[in-house]
Amino acid sequence: QVQLVESGGGPVQAGGSLRLSCAASGRTFISYDMGWFRQAPGKEREFVAGIGWSGTTTDYADYVKDRFTISRDNAKNTVYLRMNSLKPEDEALYYCAARRPKGTDGRAWPSYDYWGQGTQVTVTS
């Protein structure tokens, strides 16, 4: 069992930056691939970024590539999402998710086993 707690969301002006954190419980954090997803009102949950258990493999959705950076600190059981150059369309509830490596598409949210409660990012123009 893994419990995930996100933090770091809040209001930010367009063009600004935020860093989200996701703290995981359990000693097996290093065993999990991690992902960030987001969901805006009236829209489906969408993939943002993913990182493999070792931290050497990352993946980004096209709409955040070159603006967002995912990283992890396995010693701290924490995964981060650095978000730069935020746009109004980035406004959403951001979720952290964990899954055992499955060799399947890491962008598919149903493939994740554990989810946090989410942290709200609000971008003002």
N, C-alpha and C positions, 0 to 999 in steps of 0.2 A: 504494500500500500504506500502511495506517495501522496502527500498533501502539498499543495502549491498555493502560495500567497503572493499576489502581485502588489506592487506599490510604485509610486513615482508619477502617476497620472495627475492631471490637473489642467487648468486653463493656460493657454500659451498663445501668443500672437503669431499670426502667419509669418513664416520665415524664421521663427524661433526654434528652440531645441528642447528636448526632454530626454531623460533616461529612465526607462522602466526597469524595474527589478522583479525577479521572481525567485522567491526563496522556497526551497524544497525541503521537506522533512525526509528522514530515512537515510540509511547508510549506503543505499544502492543507487544514489543519484547518478553516479558515474556510468551506470549501466543503461541510462535512458537517453534516447534522442529527445531533443526539446524543440518546441515550436512556439511561435507567437502567431496568434490569429486576431482578427478584429471583426466587429459586427456593428454596423450603424443601424439606426432605427429604420425598419422597413426593408432592410437588405439582408442578404444571406451572409453567414459567417464566411470570411475569406482568409486565405493564407497570407501571412506577411513575411515571415522568415523562419528558417529552421537551422539547427546545428546538431551535428552528430555527437555521440557520446564523448569522443576525444577532443572535440573542439576544432578539429582540423578540416572538417567538411561543413560548409555553409551553403545555404540556398536562399534566394530572395525572389519575391514577386517582382515583376517588371515595374510596377507602379511605385515601389519603394527603393529599388536598386539605386545605388550611388547616393542615397540619402540616409538610409537606415543601416545600422550595423548590429549584428547579433554576436554575442560572446558569452562565454561561461567560465565560471571559476569553480572547478570541482571541489577544491578544498573548502569552499564556502557554501557549497550546495546551492549556488545561485546562477541564474542566467539573466542576461541583460539585453535590453534593446535600446540602443542609442538612436534617437530620431532627430535628424537635422532638417533644416529647410522645410518645416512643416507647412502643409497646405490645408485649407478648409476641408478638402475631401479626405484628409487623414483623420478627421474627427470620428471617433468610434469608441466602443468599449473594447479594450484590448485584453485578450486572454493568453495566459501561458498554458502550455500543454506538454505532457510527457508520454512517451511510449517506449516500449522495448523495441530495439532495432528489429525490423520485420522484412527488410528488403523490398518494401512496397513504397508507393508514392508518399513521401513525407509531406506533401502539400494537401493531402486529403484529410480533412478534420476527423472523419469517423475512425481513422486508423489510430487515433490517440486514445490512450487508456485513462489518463488523469487530466483534470482541468482545474484551474483556479477560478476564483469568483469574478475576476476581471477588474480592471482599473480604467476609469474614464479619462479619455483625452479629449479636450475641447479646444478647438483652434478658432481664434477670433480674427476677423479680417479688418 
